[in-house]
Amino acid sequence: MKNIEFSKGGSAYISSKIEDAVKDQSRTATISGNWEIEEAIRLPSNFTMILENACLRMADGVYSNMFVNEHHGTDIGSTVDGTDRNINLIGRGTAILDGGKYNGLSEKNHSKDGLPPIWKNNLLLFTNVEGFKVSDISCRNQRWWALNFIYCSNGYLGNIDFCANDTGIDENGNEYHGLKRAKYNEVLVKNADGIDLRQGCHDILIENITGFTEDDSVALTALNCEMEQIFSVRGLPSDLCNVEIRNIRTAAYCTNVRLLNQGDIKLHDIMIDGVYDMSSDSPYMDKGLYAVRIGDTQLYGTRHATDDETYNITVKNVCGGGEYVISLAGAMKNLACFGIEAKDGAKMLKDNRMI
């Protein structure tokens, strides 16, 4: 985003447009132009935010999300009574959410020495939202995961393009672009996923996802870590289920589509149809690890999942060119895989399932 002038005060300006739209009962706001975002913009229920030929960029040095739902992080937001509903973020023409200059907040230093938690670096963080749509936007330079959803349901995520930060810093402190698998420690912005569905998410369609992500492009990770415990919703089920993922065409430094659950949280009834590893054509990286990855040998939760907790997963029409096309680990049942292809010397299957 060089040589583009950004107007300061974007958060206040956009928030005022939201207030006006609520007052006049149109409940729709259209934002155009280039704006610097200094703090999170809260989107209320039954509201549509349209970004029309707009670029929103996080201000230098801030630790904040760009968009959250109205009751995110509030006491009532952790209850069924505090559920926000029917929130839409729609792009028209050029619509960009840009993380801007990296602020240094990482998984290693978050919540230490006065720093906030790492999830403040999500461009969009929705918690306890029923009914949502995010479509036709581009996410650039996400400072961690770009789009993060916890206890969200009945949603649509489509026509979204990513371009993560591809900066590396070598042993002499020199900056370069284009990530190399053998030099992961030199990656400046680590774990820059595209879309993350977490605990309590269900009945969601994800489709037509493109671009480059430093880590996973689409991740369904049903864990019970600090973030999930903070944003859990009393009275709602914790299962991550009934998700359909279609037409993922990304260059992913780790995995194009990842599924993982551990520690009592169920992950089930997932359809993955159409995953295409585009890393061979990417100027941002050399080669990823997996096209589809289900489970992990590493322990992220209190224990590994059982086959009664990971089940009814269909994977079809996958073409991978990383180290492996498919990686399986842990226990699972009712897994169906077909239409799986390898290219660029990739191996078909890495199988660490518990039989």
Sequence and secondary structure as in RCSB ss.txt:
>XXXX:A:sequence
MKNIEFSKGGSAYISSKIEDAVKDQSRTATISGNWEIEEAIRLPSNFTMILENACLRMADGVYSNMFVNEHHGTD
IGSTVDGTDRNINLIGRGTAILDGGKYNGLSEKNHSKDGLPPIWKNNLLLFTNVEGFKVSDISCRNQRWWALNFI
YCSNGYLGNIDFCANDTGIDENGNEYHGLKRAKYNEVLVKNADGIDLRQGCHDILIENITGFTEDDSVALTALNC
EMEQIFSVRGLPSDLCNVEIRNIRTAAYCTNVRLLNQGDIKLHDIMIDGVYDMSSDSPYMDKGLYAVRIGDTQLY
GTRHATDDETYNITVKNVCGGGEYVISLAGAMKNLACFGIEAKDGAKMLKDNRMI
>XXXX:A:secstr
 TT   BS HHHHHHHHHHHHHHTT  EEEEEEEEEE S EEE SSEEEEEEEEEEEE TT    SEEETTTTSS
GGGBGGG EEEEEEEEEEEEEEE  S     TTTTTSTT   GGGG SEEEEEEEEEEEEEEEEES SS SEEEE
EEEEEEEEEEEEE   EEE TTS EEESB GGGGGGBSS    SEEE TT EEEEEEEEEEEESS SEEEEE   
HHHHHH  BTS   EEEEEEEEEEEEESSEEEEEEEBSS  EEEEEEEEEEE GGG SSBS  SEEEEE  SS  
SSSB  TTTEEEEEEEEEEE SSEEEEEEE  EEEEEEEEEE TT EEEEEEE  
